[in-house]
Amino acid sequence: MTGLSEALRRGSLVAALLLPGAGALAQTEVAPPSLYDRLGGLAPISVVVSDFIDVLVPDETLNANPAIDAARKSVPSPYLKYQVTAMVCQVTGGPCQYTGRDMKTAHAHLNISASEWDRMVELFKQVLAKHQVPEAESGELLDIVGSTREDIVAE
């Protein structure tokens, strides 16, 4: 038995020396899946974004702000869905590239209040719940959204 185990040990050593990267493969850790992957990729992300925009655009509370109401009438929902889907895809680790304006520039003229921000977050949470997005992933998405608050809220 000692001869066999010694040969196997030497065989492992030889393999590690002869196969490029074989030793590194044994020591590397697999990266955890991205948020994009844990959300299921582009198709489920686009469905959630589409539903979110569908409840956001007609919301009476948000549209009481004349600047938001005017923007809703001038920016087509399909365009908004496309841009938000690309953004969510990118920031969650997916292959998309968001090409729209930065959040500060895109929202500066809307004079969004803290209460309007809170309403948007409430609507987003409802859509996440409707689609049964798991708690951990919902929390990560809400953290990402929250990181934009300073650039969007005017107060």
Secondary structure as a PSIPRED ss2 file (coil, helix, strand):
# PSIPRED VFORMAT (PSIPRED V4.0)

   1 M C   1.000  0.000  0.000
   2 T H   0.000  1.000  0.000
   3 G H   0.000  1.000  0.000
   4 L H   0.000  1.000  0.000
   5 S H   0.000  1.000  0.000
   6 E H   0.000  1.000  0.000
   7 A H   0.000  1.000  0.000
   8 L H   0.000  1.000  0.000
   9 R H   0.000  1.000  0.000
  10 R H   0.000  1.000  0.000
  11 G H   0.000  1.000  0.000
  12 S H   0.000  1.000  0.000
  13 L H   0.000  1.000  0.000
  14 V H   0.000  1.000  0.000
  15 A H   0.000  1.000  0.000
  16 A H   0.000  1.000  0.000
  17 L H   0.000  1.000  0.000
  18 L H   0.000  1.000  0.000
  19 L C   1.000  0.000  0.000
  20 P C   1.000  0.000  0.000
  21 G C   1.000  0.000  0.000
  22 A H   0.000  1.000  0.000
  23 G H   0.000  1.000  0.000
  24 A H   0.000  1.000  0.000
  25 L H   0.000  1.000  0.000
  26 A H   0.000  1.000  0.000
  27 Q H   0.000  1.000  0.000
  28 T C   1.000  0.000  0.000
  29 E C   1.000  0.000  0.000
  30 V C   1.000  0.000  0.000
  31 A C   1.000  0.000  0.000
  32 P C   1.000  0.000  0.000
  33 P C   1.000  0.000  0.000
  34 S C   1.000  0.000  0.000
  35 L H   0.000  1.000  0.000
  36 Y H   0.000  1.000  0.000
  37 D H   0.000  1.000  0.000
  38 R H   0.000  1.000  0.000
  39 L C   1.000  0.000  0.000
  40 G C   1.000  0.000  0.000
  41 G C   1.000  0.000  0.000
  42 L H   0.000  1.000  0.000
  43 A H   0.000  1.000  0.000
  44 P H   0.000  1.000  0.000
  45 I H   0.000  1.000  0.000
  46 S H   0.000  1.000  0.000
  47 V H   0.000  1.000  0.000
  48 V H   0.000  1.000  0.000
  49 V H   0.000  1.000  0.000
  50 S H   0.000  1.000  0.000
  51 D H   0.000  1.000  0.000
  52 F H   0.000  1.000  0.000
  53 I H   0.000  1.000  0.000
  54 D H   0.000  1.000  0.000
  55 V H   0.000  1.000  0.000
  56 L H   0.000  1.000  0.000
  57 V C   1.000  0.000  0.000
  58 P C   1.000  0.000  0.000
  59 D C   1.000  0.000  0.000
  60 E H   0.000  1.000  0.000
  61 T H   0.000  1.000  0.000
  62 L H   0.000  1.000  0.000
  63 N H   0.000  1.000  0.000
  64 A C   1.000  0.000  0.000
  65 N C   1.000  0.000  0.000
  66 P H   0.000  1.000  0.000
  67 A H   0.000  1.000  0.000
  68 I H   0.000  1.000  0.000
  69 D H   0.000  1.000  0.000
  70 A H   0.000  1.000  0.000
  71 A H   0.000  1.000  0.000
  72 R H   0.000  1.000  0.000
  73 K H   0.000  1.000  0.000
  74 S H   0.000  1.000  0.000
  75 V C   1.000  0.000  0.000
  76 P C   1.000  0.000  0.000
  77 S H   0.000  1.000  0.000
  78 P H   0.000  1.000  0.000
  79 Y H   0.000  1.000  0.000
  80 L H   0.000  1.000  0.000
  81 K H   0.000  1.000  0.000
  82 Y H   0.000  1.000  0.000
  83 Q H   0.000  1.000  0.000
  84 V H   0.000  1.000  0.000
  85 T H   0.000  1.000  0.000
  86 A H   0.000  1.000  0.000
  87 M H   0.000  1.000  0.000
  88 V H   0.000  1.000  0.000
  89 C H   0.000  1.000  0.000
  90 Q H   0.000  1.000  0.000
  91 V H   0.000  1.000  0.000
  92 T C   1.000  0.000  0.000
  93 G C   1.000  0.000  0.000
  94 G C   1.000  0.000  0.000
  95 P C   1.000  0.000  0.000
  96 C C   1.000  0.000  0.000
  97 Q C   1.000  0.000  0.000
  98 Y C   1.000  0.000  0.000
  99 T C   1.000  0.000  0.000
 100 G C   1.000  0.000  0.000
 101 R C   1.000  0.000  0.000
 102 D C   1.000  0.000  0.000
 103 M H   0.000  1.000  0.000
 104 K H   0.000  1.000  0.000
 105 T H   0.000  1.000  0.000
 106 A H   0.000  1.000  0.000
 107 H H   0.000  1.000  0.000
 108 A H   0.000  1.000  0.000
 109 H H   0.000  1.000  0.000
 110 L H   0.000  1.000  0.000
 111 N C   1.000  0.000  0.000
 112 I E   0.000  0.000  1.000
 113 S C   1.000  0.000  0.000
 114 A H   0.000  1.000  0.000
 115 S H   0.000  1.000  0.000
 116 E H   0.000  1.000  0.000
 117 W H   0.000  1.000  0.000
 118 D H   0.000  1.000  0.000
 119 R H   0.000  1.000  0.000
 120 M H   0.000  1.000  0.000
 121 V H   0.000  1.000  0.000
 122 E H   0.000  1.000  0.000
 123 L H   0.000  1.000  0.000
 124 F H   0.000  1.000  0.000
 125 K H   0.000  1.000  0.000
 126 Q H   0.000  1.000  0.000
 127 V H   0.000  1.000  0.000
 128 L H   0.000  1.000  0.000
 129 A H   0.000  1.000  0.000
 130 K H   0.000  1.000  0.000
 131 H C   1.000  0.000  0.000
 132 Q C   1.000  0.000  0.000
 133 V C   1.000  0.000  0.000
 134 P C   1.000  0.000  0.000
 135 E H   0.000  1.000  0.000
 136 A H   0.000  1.000  0.000
 137 E H   0.000  1.000  0.000
 138 S H   0.000  1.000  0.000
 139 G H   0.000  1.000  0.000
 140 E H   0.000  1.000  0.000
 141 L H   0.000  1.000  0.000
 142 L H   0.000  1.000  0.000
 143 D H   0.000  1.000  0.000
 144 I H   0.000  1.000  0.000
 145 V H   0.000  1.000  0.000
 146 G H   0.000  1.000  0.000
 147 S C   1.000  0.000  0.000
 148 T C   1.000  0.000  0.000
 149 R H   0.000  1.000  0.000
 150 E H   0.000  1.000  0.000
 151 D H   0.000  1.000  0.000
 152 I H   0.000  1.000  0.000
 153 V E   0.000  0.000  1.000
 154 A C   1.000  0.000  0.000
 155 E C   1.000  0.000  0.000
